[in-house]
């Protein structure tokens, strides 16, 4: 949650908020149960090495702030300033 509203309701202002928004969007667009190691499989266990993030060559969801390069943050901020 972003102070002053939901993560989707208020325009993010800090790099950390933008990274979180981009991670949330990435996870929302992933089709499946295990985009990231910290997600949970249907059986209730953590995905860990079974996650798409942990397997090379497939989907590459954004799971952690370090996965979101500054260039993506800057592009997001530029798109928001155009609206």
Long-range contacts (C-beta under 8 A, 24 or more apart in sequence): 11-80, 12-80, 15-70, 15-73, 16-65, 18-68, 18-73, 18-76, 18-77, 19-65, 19-68, 19-73, 20-65, 21-76, 22-62, 22-68, 22-72, 22-73, 22-76, 23-62, 23-63, 23-64, 23-65, 23-67, 23-68, 26-61, 26-62, 26-63, 27-61, 27-62, 27-63, 30-59, 30-61, 32-59, 35-59, 35-61, 35-63, 36-61, 36-63, 36-64, 37-63, 38-63
